[in-house]
Amino acid sequence: MTAIDEIKSRIDIVDLVSETVKLRRTGKNYTGFCPFHPNTRTPAFVVFPESGTWRCFGQCNEGGDIFRFVMKKEGWDFAETLRFLAEKAGVQLEPVTPQRQEADKVNERLQGLLEEAVTFYRHHLLQTPAGKPALAYLSKRGLTQETIEAFGLGYAPDGWEIAQQYFLGKGYSSAELLQAGLATERQERQGSYDRFRNRIMFPIRDAMGHMAGFGARILDPNDVPKFLNSPQTALFDKGRLLYGLDQARKAIRSLDQVVIVEGYLDVIALHQGGFANAVSPMGTALTEDQMRLLKRFTRRIVLALDADAAGEKATLRGLEIARQAMDRSDEIAFDARGLLRHEARLQADVRVTTLPPGMDPDEVVLRDPEEWRRILESAKPIVAHVMDTLAAGRDLEDPKAKSEVAAQVMPLIADVPDPVEREAYRQRLARMLKVDERALQGAGQAAATSRRRPVIKNEKPARRTQALPATSGQRAASLEAHCLRLLLRQPDMIYQVDRFLLKSGLGRFSEADFDLSGHQHIARLLLDSLAQDQLDPRQFMQEMLPEALEETWQALAADMPHGEPNAEKRFEDLMRTLMALRLLKINQSIQQMRFLQEDLQEQEEAQELNPYQDLIGQSIQARNRLEQALAKPLMPD
């Protein structure tokens, strides 16, 4: 992950823009009045959390990412903005060294190895006799063939070196198998052996869909442990991953809710049952990295716990045991205080729900999907869950029992930052215990002053990832990169591009074609390189390139995976990519302006509809011209 990507992952664009712009949620996006031009009537400024971008549909008609927003707001250049946002995000800026570039290449090769491992394990599940018991087990758990394929489930054959020999034959080394977590070093003598044997395999991907590692479940009840994950590697960090998020992100966004469940099969069965907003932290308490990751999609989080994990014993453990011990738990943990701290710091809404005794989510949803829906609807805030759990089964007429419950709950209430919430919980507890609320207030003050609030240390920086075009925002980023990749190989193609665009009634190529600030900067350098004649364009760009964009430049200049196109094919590829990028953005603009128009109509501000109507009409005309140009032969003059 580049420093720019890491900064974006740590700074929520909604939070950043909200520091100076009053935003209102409208659907999955946020709207407000543009801070860059006078306007108090039409909220034409839109923030898109999913893509991490913003756009003004009014007078500015500009957009970009968090870097572009700060640059425009403060009047800074890219380097100044990078330093400011890096400090804000707690990211240390480091030069792109040859060692780091080499490490990135190693990680990309390891990801390729893990992708091949998915295919290897899937083959052994679906096409070998040894995989039949595993396939029968998955079918018994209610999974369909389509679901098994969708999640890439597999089977690790029962042998010490079967996988190892296969991948060595594919050209990978023993060291790479160890680095990817597919092999384990022998203790008694030299060499290694397969880490996963006779197990059902669950590929674990990051939020962008890149392979990170595997989870593996036993088939033989005598084997231990029941679940085995990949070890900590450069790609696999359990505290920064959520199983199923790559497939759940769209549903989480549309439902504005994520459900946390314990197991891999729970996630898969819920997705199959139509509840595709489920993910799993793979047997730990939620970490702040995971919470921050979820916050990019929703602030409404439901923790679905089984009866034991949600019961009194687990609740007391969550109140009393240190956060560090909870993170080493072998099962999903309920850490009430840790969750409250995350909830407050990230301004989330975390709730807890409990399952019927002895049942897992996959069993519930297979028995009755509506029952699962009712369970989610019954989710309670953290403090209310703790309160009810501790009170259940106790004689609340006993003064000692009242005192014990109050002593355990009041410190938790003191952790709640919002004074209205604190007061509501105190009132609720007083009614439950049938005591005067003033007695609880005294207990709460004593509890609050008798202990120090724990300090959460900053987590280590996230590992490198590379986005895939899974959403419209990611597709736009991929198209932007491909345009620049082609132009860097032949900068003077811009002249042919502009001639074709102008002949088709379209605007010239410009940095405004890009939303990502790094891409905008490189596009500007590209145009500047052609406006001077002292240096070769590529040499000019490399000399003027900010150090922070060196890694982006290297990625764009790297060999193309499917070979280099010839000059004619390169022009056609460039034009199709550029016009596809413009079409994507125009369609997004039209859709968003229509939404804004409807939003104003709901507010009975009909007199403000005409500006949007005119803009929509202009955008539709531009789209028509683009579509007509795409229908022509894409040949240079």
Beta strands, then each sheet from edge to edge (+ up, - down):
strand 1: 24-26
strand 2: 29-32
strand 3: 45-48
strand 4: 53-56
strand 5: 63-64
strand 6: 154-156
strand 7: 183-185
strand 8: 192-194
strand 9: 199-205
strand 10: 211-218
strand 11: 227-229
strand 12: 258-260
strand 13: 278-279
strand 14: 300-305
strand 15: 349-354
strand 16: 380-381
sheet 1: 1+ 2- 3+ 4- 5+
sheet 2: 6+ 9- 10+ 11-
sheet 3: 7+ 8-
sheet 4: 13+ 12+ 14+ 15+ 16-
end
